[in-house]
């Protein structure tokens, strides 16, 4: 049975062989999501599951009870040995860190 996905012939820049088919690497997706304070470059939490929230969504934090706002969604590229991970960048009010 033929492959249902049509592959594009991409020139091989090293060998100059135009007949080489390019196959994009396939990586596993880690079944968790990182929540990261972008301004402080610090991880807030890890969620056991893949969650992709829209920019502007709020995450209710506790201790103290504060809302973090999603300001970015990133796909952290993996490798042969490290799975791909979703990362939610958030803006966290200063009072969250003052209580820590």
N, C-alpha and C positions, 0 to 999 in steps of 0.2 A: 504494500500500500504506500503510495507516495506521501511525502511530508505535506500536510495541508498548509504550512506556512511557506510562502514563497521567499526564498533567500536572494538577496541582492549580491551580485558579483562586485566585489570591492577590490581595487588594485592593491596588491601587496607592495608597500613602499620599499621594503628591504630587497625583494627579489625582482620587482617589476613584473610580476606574473598577474595579468589581468583576469585569469581564469580561476583565481582562488576565491572561494566563497567565504564571507565573513560570518562567523558565528559569535554572537555576543555572549560574554560569560554569564553564567547562571549562578546566583548566590542565594543562600537560604535567608529567610526573614526571621530575625530573632522575635520570639513571641512576647516581647515586652516593649514598653515605651518609656523613654527618658523624659523627664520634665526638668528643664534647665533654666536657671536665672541668667539671662543673657548679659545683663549689666555687670553682675558680679562674677560671671564665669564659674558658677557653682551649681551642682546638681541639687534639685529640691527633692525629687522622689523618682522611683521607678514604678511603673504600673505593670502588673502582670497581665499582659494582653496588648494587642496592637490597637492604639487609639490615635486617630488623626482628627483633631479638632480644628475648626476654622479660626482664622485670625480674628481676634476680638472676643472669642469665647472666654468665659471665666472659669477658673478652677478654685474651688473653695478649699483653702488651707485651714488647718487648725493649730491651736497652741502657738500663737494667738489666732483667733478666727478672722482670717483676712482672705481677700480674693486676689488671685494672681490672674493677669490677663495674657492670653496667648498673643504673641507678637510675631511669631514665625513658626513654620513647620519645616523640618529638615529630614532628609533621608541620609543617614550616616552610612556611607558606602562600606561594604565589607570587603572580604578577600576570600581566598580559597579556604582559609581557616577561621575567619571571623564573620558571623552572620551580619546582614544588613539590619539597621535599627532605625526606628522612627524616633525623632527628638522634637519635643514641643518646647520652643523658646518662650519664656514668659517674662513679664514685667512684674516684679514683686515689690510692694510698698516697703519702705525702709523700716516701718514698725515691726514687720515680720522678723527682721534680723536683729533688731534691738532687744527682742524678747529671748533671743537664743543665747 
